[in-house]
């Protein structure tokens, strides 16, 4: 990361402070062209302007590539992001603590694997059905209620640790309920964002969310490792999650009412879910955005191979392999100001997924741990870009009346894809070896994505213009602090 000077940092973080009124209504700042008053001085009498102009260009360039923080000017979004950022860290703490506790109780890797399976079915069902509910009722109420349920389950995990119940079936049951609540809250939250920030700032808002999430993926396991090592460490870990998640509850309470708009009918049940799936099937831009993500996660997700690679190739370092992708995403987020200026987002998504697969493929060919970590970080940077465009396409293409259901599908794809990738990688490694399962499959991913994107012309040509008229972006109350 390139350190910023204090002036450049202030210009990036608070761009409005650079806009001052010169008396005629014209904003002035480091990058502004200021008209000098007429004097009798000759050009030779004026001080050289080159250094100042160069500094202005550098400051403007840094603002252009640095993380776009304009959505933070909207108080509702700012509170939501802060709450979600705290919850991300807590969620990762619990996500590490649960398998560690289960393994300590059973000494069985199979039992640890069941923790992931326990959450998969509720995630799929409630991701789809929760999205349908988000298109019928107040999204604030749905988000708050599902977040409260998630918090209650965290308190239950804390209780079983304090009481030393030592019950793996109880832990698995709590994991299943928490996964369902998470799926519902994710569908509601994704449908809320386009209503609390202006449409041009949706890419920047999504970038902030994904960046904060990746910070949580880096910090959460570190915090979990520290707390678990303490006496009664499981209690400390679950307790930390409960405290951090309460910040999200505060932000959810202060959301304005957000009712779905633009829908004349309110169908419910499975019919509503199928309506959302039919909408996706009829829109090549949408189903292709999901397809490239599934291909990327299924064919080029190497995380299941990290333990074997660390042992056979690198002589250790599995922790660095697991954290490298998230670190790359965080760094990319800090220099993501350009993302919102790209108009052909379908093409940009395909290129980002191809870059992801290429970096993963190269990482599978090296035998030096640091080189592999750098390439995995590059893949993480590409993954951040692809995630932002995928989410933005979904939120801007669909009408508000469909956003909840489509966000439910998005949650299922994002959460289910890596699980399919782990299954594919493990099976291929057992049958063909580490190299083919890692690099060979990633190269196949590149080919499939490139060919698919070129063949689906509406996706390749897609720009940020919505496919059909949308309802108003948000209620006026969403602007209120």
PAFI-716278 format. One record per residue (C-alpha): residue number from 1; z, x, y. Coordinates in nm, 3 decimals, decimal comma, always signed. Layout:
N
{pt NUM; {Z; X; Y}} ...
//
This chain:
481
{pt 1; {+0,000; +0,000; +0,000}} {pt 2; {-0,096; +0,135; +0,339}} {pt 3; {+0,201; +0,117; +0,582}} {pt 4; {+0,139; -0,072; +0,903}} {pt 5; {+0,253; +0,042; +1,243}} {pt 6; {+0,495; -0,184; +1,425}} {pt 7; {+0,231; -0,310; +1,668}} {pt 8; {-0,022; -0,383; +1,396}} {pt 9; {+0,243; -0,548; +1,182}} {pt 10; {+0,350; -0,773; +1,469}} {pt 11; {-0,012; -0,861; +1,538}} {pt 12; {-0,059; -0,956; +1,172}} {pt 13; {+0,262; -1,149; +1,124}} {pt 14; {+0,267; -1,323; +1,461}} {pt 15; {-0,096; -1,347; +1,577}} {pt 16; {-0,015; -1,615; +1,833}} {pt 17; {+0,205; -1,366; +2,020}} {pt 18; {-0,111; -1,174; +2,102}} {pt 19; {-0,256; -1,471; +2,288}} {pt 20; {-0,130; -1,479; +2,645}} {pt 21; {-0,268; -1,670; +2,938}} {pt 22; {-0,421; -1,457; +3,211}} {pt 23; {-0,410; -1,738; +3,467}} {pt 24; {-0,756; -1,873; +3,394}} {pt 25; {-0,682; -2,012; +3,048}} {pt 26; {-0,847; -1,720; +2,870}} {pt 27; {-0,638; -1,567; +2,593}} {pt 28; {-0,584; -1,195; +2,618}} {pt 29; {-0,472; -0,955; +2,347}} {pt 30; {-0,547; -0,623; +2,188}} {pt 31; {-0,881; -0,745; +2,059}} {pt 32; {-0,980; -0,936; +2,376}} {pt 33; {-1,238; -0,818; +2,623}} {pt 34; {-1,066; -0,809; +2,963}} {pt 35; {-1,280; -0,832; +3,276}} {pt 36; {-1,168; -0,563; +3,520}} {pt 37; {-1,147; -0,653; +3,890}} {pt 38; {-1,414; -0,510; +4,114}} {pt 39; {-1,298; -0,191; +4,288}} {pt 40; {-1,456; +0,103; +4,460}} {pt 41; {-1,388; +0,333; +4,166}} {pt 42; {-1,683; +0,486; +3,991}} {pt 43; {-1,698; +0,480; +3,610}} {pt 44; {-1,591; +0,846; +3,615}} {pt 45; {-1,263; +0,747; +3,783}} {pt 46; {-1,167; +0,506; +3,503}} {pt 47; {-0,954; +0,628; +3,212}} {pt 48; {-1,137; +0,659; +2,882}} {pt 49; {-1,136; +0,327; +2,696}} {pt 50; {-1,237; +0,452; +2,352}} {pt 51; {-0,886; +0,504; +2,208}} {pt 52; {-0,771; +0,159; +2,322}} {pt 53; {-1,084; -0,005; +2,185}} {pt 54; {-1,043; +0,178; +1,856}} {pt 55; {-0,680; +0,064; +1,829}} {pt 56; {-0,786; -0,292; +1,899}} {pt 57; {-1,054; -0,280; +1,631}} {pt 58; {-0,808; -0,136; +1,381}} {pt 59; {-0,550; -0,404; +1,459}} {pt 60; {-0,815; -0,675; +1,429}} {pt 61; {-0,932; -0,530; +1,099}} {pt 62; {-0,579; -0,525; +0,959}} {pt 63; {-0,528; -0,886; +1,060}} {pt 64; {-0,854; -0,971; +0,888}} {pt 65; {-0,754; -0,831; +0,548}} {pt 66; {-0,377; -0,881; +0,552}} {pt 67; {-0,208; -1,182; +0,396}} {pt 68; {-0,293; -1,494; +0,597}} {pt 69; {+0,041; -1,638; +0,708}} {pt 70; {-0,090; -1,922; +0,926}} {pt 71; {+0,029; -2,194; +0,684}} {pt 72; {+0,385; -2,079; +0,755}} {pt 73; {+0,350; -2,234; +1,101}} {pt 74; {+0,386; -2,574; +0,929}} {pt 75; {+0,761; -2,629; +0,872}} {pt 76; {+0,723; -2,851; +0,566}} {pt 77; {+0,507; -2,596; +0,387}} {pt 78; {+0,732; -2,310; +0,496}} {pt 79; {+1,040; -2,475; +0,347}} {pt 80; {+0,853; -2,561; +0,029}} {pt 81; {+0,731; -2,204; -0,013}} {pt 82; {+1,079; -2,059; +0,039}} {pt 83; {+1,226; -2,299; -0,214}} {pt 84; {+0,951; -2,234; -0,463}} {pt 85; {+0,986; -1,857; -0,416}} {pt 86; {+1,355; -1,870; -0,503}} {pt 87; {+1,281; -2,097; -0,798}} {pt 88; {+1,012; -1,859; -0,928}} {pt 89; {+1,266; -1,578; -0,956}} {pt 90; {+1,521; -1,803; -1,125}} {pt 91; {+1,263; -1,943; -1,366}} {pt 92; {+1,161; -1,595; -1,473}} {pt 93; {+1,529; -1,500; -1,521}} {pt 94; {+1,570; -1,793; -1,760}} {pt 95; {+1,230; -1,725; -1,918}} {pt 96; {+1,352; -1,379; -2,019}} {pt 97; {+1,708; -1,482; -2,108}} {pt 98; {+1,614; -1,759; -2,353}} {pt 99; {+1,416; -1,540; -2,600}} {pt 100; {+1,673; -1,262; -2,571}} {pt 101; {+1,955; -1,504; -2,655}} {pt 102; {+1,759; -1,663; -2,940}} {pt 103; {+1,682; -1,322; -3,090}} {pt 104; {+2,046; -1,219; -3,059}} {pt 105; {+2,148; -1,534; -3,248}} {pt 106; {+1,884; -1,517; -3,522}} {pt 107; {+1,743; -1,162; -3,536}} {pt 108; {+1,411; -1,336; -3,602}} {pt 109; {+1,090; -1,290; -3,405}} {pt 110; {+0,965; -1,615; -3,555}} {pt 111; {+1,251; -1,800; -3,388}} {pt 112; {+1,160; -1,634; -3,060}} {pt 113; {+0,802; -1,751; -3,104}} {pt 114; {+0,925; -2,105; -3,156}} {pt 115; {+1,061; -2,106; -2,800}} {pt 116; {+0,703; -2,092; -2,673}} {pt 117; {+0,582; -2,354; -2,921}} {pt 118; {+0,871; -2,586; -2,829}} {pt 119; {+0,747; -2,605; -2,472}} {pt 120; {+0,373; -2,633; -2,544}} {pt 121; {+0,345; -2,997; -2,656}} {pt 122; {+0,562; -3,138; -2,373}} {pt 123; {+0,370; -2,921; -2,129}} {pt 124; {+0,036; -3,068; -2,236}} {pt 125; {+0,152; -3,430; -2,257}} {pt 126; {+0,357; -3,443; -1,940}} {pt 127; {+0,108; -3,227; -1,752}} {pt 128; {-0,159; -3,491; -1,806}} {pt 129; {+0,060; -3,799; -1,780}} {pt 130; {+0,266; -3,660; -1,493}} {pt 131; {-0,054; -3,607; -1,297}} {pt 132; {-0,142; -3,973; -1,350}} {pt 133; {+0,200; -4,076; -1,220}} {pt 134; {+0,147; -3,855; -0,914}} {pt 135; {-0,159; -4,064; -0,828}} {pt 136; {+0,039; -4,390; -0,833}} {pt 137; {+0,376; -4,320; -0,669}} {pt 138; {+0,531; -4,125; -0,387}} {pt 139; {+0,472; -3,760; -0,472}} {pt 140; {+0,785; -3,649; -0,291}} {pt 141; {+0,999; -3,873; -0,512}} {pt 142; {+0,822; -3,754; -0,827}} {pt 143; {+0,854; -3,389; -0,729}} {pt 144; {+1,220; -3,424; -0,638}} {pt 145; {+1,316; -3,616; -0,952}} {pt 146; {+1,136; -3,375; -1,187}} {pt 147; {+1,288; -3,078; -1,005}} {pt 148; {+1,634; -3,232; -1,041}} {pt 149; {+1,577; -3,272; -1,416}} {pt 150; {+1,473; -2,908; -1,441}} {pt 151; {+1,791; -2,810; -1,257}} {pt 152; {+2,007; -3,024; -1,489}} {pt 153; {+1,853; -2,854; -1,793}} {pt 154; {+1,935; -2,516; -1,641}} {pt 155; {+2,296; -2,631; -1,603}} {pt 156; {+2,289; -2,739; -1,970}} {pt 157; {+2,168; -2,391; -2,070}} {pt 158; {+2,453; -2,247; -1,866}} {pt 159; {+2,702; -2,479; -2,038}} {pt 160; {+2,591; -2,384; -2,390}} {pt 161; {+2,626; -2,017; -2,298}} {pt 162; {+2,972; -2,064; -2,145}} {pt 163; {+3,088; -2,273; -2,443}} {pt 164; {+2,930; -2,021; -2,684}} {pt 165; {+2,776; -2,302; -2,889}} {pt 166; {+2,532; -2,059; -3,059}} {pt 167; {+2,288; -2,341; -3,144}} {pt 168; {+1,920; -2,245; -3,155}} {pt 169; {+1,802; -2,608; -3,211}} {pt 170; {+1,988; -2,708; -2,894}} {pt 171; {+1,822; -2,429; -2,697}} {pt 172; {+1,478; -2,529; -2,829}} {pt 173; {+1,541; -2,893; -2,735}} {pt 174; {+1,642; -2,792; -2,383}} {pt 175; {+1,331; -2,574; -2,355}} {pt 176; {+1,111; -2,871; -2,455}} {pt 177; {+1,265; -3,103; -2,194}} {pt 178; {+1,247; -2,839; -1,925}} {pt 179; {+0,879; -2,772; -2,002}} {pt 180; {+0,800; -3,141; -1,959}} {pt 181; {+0,984; -3,157; -1,628}} {pt 182; {+0,807; -2,842; -1,509}} {pt 183; {+0,467; -2,992; -1,595}} {pt 184; {+0,537; -3,306; -1,392}} {pt 185; {+0,670; -3,113; -1,092}} {pt 186; {+0,372; -2,876; -1,099}} {pt 187; {+0,123; -3,164; -1,096}} {pt 188; {+0,304; -3,328; -0,806}} {pt 189; {+0,339; -3,005; -0,607}} {pt 190; {-0,029; -2,920; -0,641}} {pt 191; {-0,121; -3,264; -0,506}} {pt 192; {+0,126; -3,227; -0,217}} {pt 193; {-0,009; -2,902; -0,072}} {pt 194; {-0,341; -3,045; +0,062}} {pt 195; {-0,139; -3,311; +0,245}} {pt 196; {+0,098; -3,079; +0,433}} {pt 197; {-0,145; -2,813; +0,556}} {pt 198; {-0,489; -2,855; +0,721}} {pt 199; {-0,785; -2,828; +0,485}} {pt 200; {-0,911; -2,494; +0,629}} {pt 201; {-0,573; -2,338; +0,548}} {pt 202; {-0,558; -2,453; +0,184}} {pt 203; {-0,689; -2,118; +0,048}} {pt 204; {-0,429; -1,930; +0,253}} {pt 205; {-0,154; -2,167; +0,138}} {pt 206; {-0,252; -2,120; -0,227}} {pt 207; {-0,264; -1,744; -0,179}} {pt 208; {+0,090; -1,749; -0,043}} {pt 209; {+0,206; -1,956; -0,339}} {pt 210; {+0,045; -1,731; -0,599}} {pt 211; {+0,169; -1,418; -0,425}} {pt 212; {+0,524; -1,549; -0,416}} {pt 213; {+0,491; -1,644; -0,782}} {pt 214; {+0,377; -1,296; -0,877}} {pt 215; {+0,668; -1,146; -0,685}} {pt 216; {+0,891; -1,366; -0,898}} {pt 217; {+0,720; -1,239; -1,214}} {pt 218; {+0,805; -0,884; -1,111}} {pt 219; {+1,157; -0,944; -0,976}} {pt 220; {+1,274; -1,207; -1,226}} {pt 221; {+1,267; -0,989; -1,540}} {pt 222; {+1,438; -0,705; -1,351}} {pt 223; {+1,717; -0,938; -1,238}} {pt 224; {+1,742; -1,082; -1,589}} {pt 225; {+1,773; -0,738; -1,747}} {pt 226; {+2,052; -0,648; -1,507}} {pt 227; {+2,248; -0,971; -1,556}} {pt 228; {+2,209; -0,985; -1,935}} {pt 229; {+2,357; -0,637; -1,962}} {pt 230; {+2,682; -0,758; -1,802}} {pt 231; {+2,972; -0,905; -2,000}} {pt 232; {+2,890; -1,274; -2,062}} {pt 233; {+2,543; -1,184; -1,939}} {pt 234; {+2,374; -1,506; -2,054}} {pt 235; {+2,614; -1,705; -1,838}} {pt 236; {+2,539; -1,491; -1,534}} {pt 237; {+2,162; -1,523; -1,591}} {pt 238; {+2,157; -1,902; -1,629}} {pt 239; {+2,400; -1,934; -1,339}} {pt 240; {+2,172; -1,728; -1,115}} {pt 241; {+1,880; -1,955; -1,203}} {pt 242; {+2,086; -2,263; -1,117}} {pt 243; {+2,179; -2,121; -0,776}} {pt 244; {+1,824; -2,009; -0,693}} {pt 245; {+1,674; -2,338; -0,805}} {pt 246; {+1,903; -2,531; -0,571}} {pt 247; {+1,701; -2,383; -0,282}} {pt 248; {+1,395; -2,565; -0,415}} {pt 249; {+1,592; -2,891; -0,430}} {pt 250; {+1,679; -2,852; -0,062}} {pt 251; {+1,313; -2,808; +0,030}} {pt 252; {+1,211; -3,106; -0,184}} {pt 253; {+1,468; -3,333; -0,021}} {pt 254; {+1,320; -3,252; +0,321}} {pt 255; {+0,962; -3,339; +0,225}} {pt 256; {+0,812; -3,642; +0,401}} {pt 257; {+0,703; -3,941; +0,191}} {pt 258; {+0,358; -3,862; +0,048}} {pt 259; {+0,190; -4,166; -0,104}} {pt 260; {-0,153; -4,128; -0,268}} {pt 261; {-0,436; -4,251; -0,049}} {pt 262; {-0,791; -4,368; -0,102}} {pt 263; {-0,739; -4,555; -0,429}} {pt 264; {-0,798; -4,929; -0,438}} {pt 265; {-0,674; -4,972; -0,795}} {pt 266; {-0,359; -4,849; -0,957}} {pt 267; {-0,434; -4,822; -1,328}} {pt 268; {-0,159; -4,679; -1,540}} {pt 269; {-0,095; -4,532; -1,881}} {pt 270; {-0,349; -4,341; -2,086}} {pt 271; {-0,636; -4,518; -1,912}} {pt 272; {-0,543; -4,342; -1,591}} {pt 273; {-0,537; -4,006; -1,771}} {pt 274; {-0,881; -4,068; -1,920}} {pt 275; {-1,014; -4,167; -1,578}} {pt 276; {-0,915; -3,821; -1,454}} {pt 277; {-1,078; -3,650; -1,752}} {pt 278; {-1,397; -3,849; -1,698}} {pt 279; {-1,399; -3,750; -1,332}} {pt 280; {-1,385; -3,383; -1,435}} {pt 281; {-1,656; -3,427; -1,701}} {pt 282; {-1,890; -3,578; -1,441}} {pt 283; {-1,836; -3,292; -1,193}} {pt 284; {-1,988; -2,959; -1,308}} {pt 285; {-1,807; -2,775; -1,031}} {pt 286; {-1,468; -2,885; -1,165}} {pt 287; {-1,519; -2,851; -1,538}} {pt 288; {-1,683; -2,513; -1,492}} {pt 289; {-1,386; -2,391; -1,285}} {pt 290; {-1,159; -2,488; -1,575}} {pt 291; {-1,397; -2,342; -1,832}} {pt 292; {-1,412; -1,995; -1,679}} {pt 293; {-1,032; -1,985; -1,668}} {pt 294; {-1,001; -2,085; -2,033}} {pt 295; {-1,259; -1,821; -2,128}} {pt 296; {-1,080; -1,558; -1,921}} {pt 297; {-0,740; -1,631; -2,074}} {pt 298; {-0,862; -1,683; -2,430}} {pt 299; {-1,099; -1,385; -2,458}} {pt 300; {-0,950; -1,134; -2,212}} {pt 301; {-0,573; -1,188; -2,213}} {pt 302; {-0,428; -0,872; -2,373}} {pt 303; {-0,052; -0,927; -2,342}} {pt 304; {+0,001; -0,993; -2,715}} {pt 305; {-0,145; -0,645; -2,779}} {pt 306; {+0,091; -0,459; -2,546}} {pt 307; {+0,365; -0,385; -2,801}} {pt 308; {+0,114; -0,237; -3,047}} {pt 309; {-0,068; -0,044; -2,774}} {pt 310; {+0,256; +0,098; -2,638}} {pt 311; {+0,354; +0,223; -2,983}} {pt 312; {+0,017; +0,343; -3,113}} {pt 313; {-0,147; +0,477; -2,797}} {pt 314; {+0,104; +0,547; -2,524}} {pt 315; {+0,425; +0,636; -2,704}} {pt 316; {+0,619; +0,368; -2,516}} {pt 317; {+0,591; +0,209; -2,174}} {pt 318; {+0,559; -0,154; -2,285}} {pt 319; {+0,752; -0,270; -1,978}} {pt 320; {+0,499; -0,110; -1,743}} {pt 321; {+0,213; -0,273; -1,931}} {pt 322; {+0,373; -0,617; -1,897}} {pt 323; {+0,445; -0,577; -1,525}} {pt 324; {+0,121; -0,407; -1,417}} {pt 325; {-0,087; -0,727; -1,392}} {pt 326; {+0,173; -0,901; -1,176}} {pt 327; {+0,209; -0,593; -0,954}} {pt 328; {-0,166; -0,588; -0,896}} {pt 329; {-0,160; -0,956; -0,802}} {pt 330; {+0,118; -0,897; -0,549}} {pt 331; {-0,070; -0,611; -0,383}} {pt 332; {-0,389; -0,818; -0,372}} {pt 333; {-0,196; -1,102; -0,212}} {pt 334; {-0,074; -0,876; +0,067}} {pt 335; {-0,435; -0,792; +0,156}} {pt 336; {-0,591; -1,133; +0,098}} {pt 337; {-0,679; -1,243; +0,450}} {pt 338; {-1,050; -1,240; +0,366}} {pt 339; {-1,022; -1,493; +0,081}} {pt 340; {-1,025; -1,803; +0,301}} {pt 341; {-1,342; -1,693; +0,480}} {pt 342; {-1,558; -1,705; +0,165}} {pt 343; {-1,766; -2,023; +0,154}} {pt 344; {-1,942; -1,993; -0,183}} {pt 345; {-1,625; -2,030; -0,379}} {pt 346; {-1,787; -2,111; -0,715}} {pt 347; {-1,976; -1,784; -0,709}} {pt 348; {-1,667; -1,597; -0,589}} {pt 349; {-1,461; -1,744; -0,875}} {pt 350; {-1,715; -1,631; -1,133}} {pt 351; {-1,729; -1,280; -0,985}} {pt 352; {-1,348; -1,256; -0,978}} {pt 353; {-1,319; -1,361; -1,344}} {pt 354; {-1,589; -1,109; -1,437}} {pt 355; {-1,398; -0,838; -1,251}} {pt 356; {-1,081; -0,939; -1,435}} {pt 357; {-1,252; -0,905; -1,774}} {pt 358; {-1,416; -0,574; -1,678}} {pt 359; {-1,084; -0,419; -1,572}} {pt 360; {-0,916; -0,545; -1,890}} {pt 361; {-1,199; -0,402; -2,102}} {pt 362; {-1,166; -0,060; -1,936}} {pt 363; {-0,788; -0,066; -1,977}} {pt 364; {-0,842; -0,107; -2,351}} {pt 365; {-1,041; +0,217; -2,372}} {pt 366; {-0,797; +0,461; -2,212}} {pt 367; {-0,519; +0,652; -2,386}} {pt 368; {-0,306; +0,739; -2,084}} {pt 369; {-0,033; +0,494; -1,986}} {pt 370; {-0,071; +0,536; -1,610}} {pt 371; {-0,448; +0,487; -1,624}} {pt 372; {-0,404; +0,171; -1,830}} {pt 373; {-0,144; +0,040; -1,583}} {pt 374; {-0,376; +0,103; -1,286}} {pt 375; {-0,661; -0,082; -1,455}} {pt 376; {-0,433; -0,370; -1,551}} {pt 377; {-0,317; -0,386; -1,189}} {pt 378; {-0,682; -0,410; -1,083}} {pt 379; {-0,723; -0,696; -1,329}} {pt 380; {-0,417; -0,863; -1,174}} {pt 381; {-0,575; -0,836; -0,830}} {pt 382; {-0,890; -1,007; -0,956}} {pt 383; {-0,677; -1,271; -1,127}} {pt 384; {-0,503; -1,354; -0,798}} {pt 385; {-0,840; -1,407; -0,630}} {pt 386; {-0,972; -1,625; -0,913}} {pt 387; {-0,653; -1,833; -0,920}} {pt 388; {-0,676; -1,905; -0,546}} {pt 389; {-1,040; -2,016; -0,564}} {pt 390; {-0,981; -2,225; -0,877}} {pt 391; {-0,690; -2,409; -0,716}} {pt 392; {-0,870; -2,448; -0,383}} {pt 393; {-1,185; -2,590; -0,545}} {pt 394; {-0,972; -2,842; -0,729}} {pt 395; {-0,775; -2,948; -0,421}} {pt 396; {-1,071; -2,977; -0,183}} {pt 397; {-1,336; -3,118; -0,416}} {pt 398; {-1,143; -3,416; -0,548}} {pt 399; {-1,033; -3,718; -0,341}} {pt 400; {-0,660; -3,753; -0,285}} {pt 401; {-0,641; -4,045; -0,528}} {pt 402; {-0,741; -3,809; -0,813}} {pt 403; {-0,550; -3,496; -0,716}} {pt 404; {-0,242; -3,564; -0,925}} {pt 405; {-0,435; -3,613; -1,247}} {pt 406; {-0,654; -3,310; -1,185}} {pt 407; {-0,348; -3,100; -1,105}} {pt 408; {-0,207; -3,214; -1,439}} {pt 409; {-0,515; -3,082; -1,615}} {pt 410; {-0,486; -2,764; -1,412}} {pt 411; {-0,126; -2,717; -1,528}} {pt 412; {-0,227; -2,763; -1,891}} {pt 413; {-0,514; -2,514; -1,860}} {pt 414; {-0,312; -2,251; -1,674}} {pt 415; {-0,014; -2,275; -1,908}} {pt 416; {-0,207; -2,329; -2,231}} {pt 417; {-0,479; -2,068; -2,182}} {pt 418; {-0,252; -1,762; -2,213}} {pt 419; {-0,098; -1,906; -2,530}} {pt 420; {-0,445; -1,941; -2,683}} {pt 421; {-0,517; -1,587; -2,568}} {pt 422; {-0,208; -1,454; -2,743}} {pt 423; {-0,309; -1,632; -3,063}} {pt 424; {-0,665; -1,498; -3,044}} {pt 425; {-0,555; -1,142; -2,966}} {pt 426; {-0,300; -1,129; -3,246}} {pt 427; {-0,540; -1,270; -3,505}} {pt 428; {-0,826; -1,039; -3,399}} {pt 429; {-0,605; -0,731; -3,394}} {pt 430; {-0,492; -0,804; -3,749}} {pt 431; {-0,851; -0,849; -3,867}} {pt 432; {-1,052; -0,597; -3,662}} {pt 433; {-0,811; -0,355; -3,499}} {pt 434; {-0,677; -0,301; -3,149}} {pt 435; {-1,000; -0,183; -2,983}} {pt 436; {-1,217; -0,480; -3,076}} {pt 437; {-0,939; -0,730; -3,005}} {pt 438; {-0,884; -0,579; -2,658}} {pt 439; {-1,208; -0,433; -2,521}} {pt 440; {-1,467; -0,604; -2,740}} {pt 441; {-1,336; -0,952; -2,665}} {pt 442; {-1,314; -0,875; -2,292}} {pt 443; {-1,678; -0,768; -2,284}} {pt 444; {-1,769; -1,095; -2,455}} {pt 445; {-1,575; -1,276; -2,182}} {pt 446; {-1,786; -1,107; -1,914}} {pt 447; {-2,110; -1,212; -2,083}} {pt 448; {-2,000; -1,573; -2,134}} {pt 449; {-1,879; -1,613; -1,775}} {pt 450; {-2,190; -1,460; -1,616}} {pt 451; {-2,432; -1,664; -1,826}} {pt 452; {-2,233; -1,984; -1,785}} {pt 453; {-2,202; -1,948; -1,408}} {pt 454; {-2,575; -1,884; -1,368}} {pt 455; {-2,669; -2,177; -1,588}} {pt 456; {-2,441; -2,429; -1,415}} {pt 457; {-2,623; -2,425; -1,084}} {pt 458; {-2,397; -2,672; -0,894}} {pt 459; {-2,103; -2,442; -0,966}} {pt 460; {-2,291; -2,124; -0,870}} {pt 461; {-2,409; -2,281; -0,542}} {pt 462; {-2,086; -2,461; -0,457}} {pt 463; {-1,944; -2,418; -0,107}} {pt 464; {-1,621; -2,554; +0,038}} {pt 465; {-1,783; -2,884; +0,146}} {pt 466; {-1,615; -3,166; -0,051}} {pt 467; {-1,830; -3,341; -0,311}} {pt 468; {-1,741; -3,683; -0,174}} {pt 469; {-1,556; -3,825; +0,127}} {pt 470; {-1,185; -3,757; +0,114}} {pt 471; {-0,894; -3,959; +0,241}} {pt 472; {-0,703; -3,827; +0,544}} {pt 473; {-0,558; -3,489; +0,465}} {pt 474; {-0,194; -3,583; +0,514}} {pt 475; {+0,037; -3,820; +0,699}} {pt 476; {+0,140; -3,723; +1,045}} {pt 477; {+0,499; -3,702; +0,926}} {pt 478; {+0,405; -3,393; +0,729}} {pt 479; {+0,382; -3,200; +1,053}} {pt 480; {+0,738; -3,275; +1,151}} {pt 481; {+1,003; -3,007; +1,098}} 
//
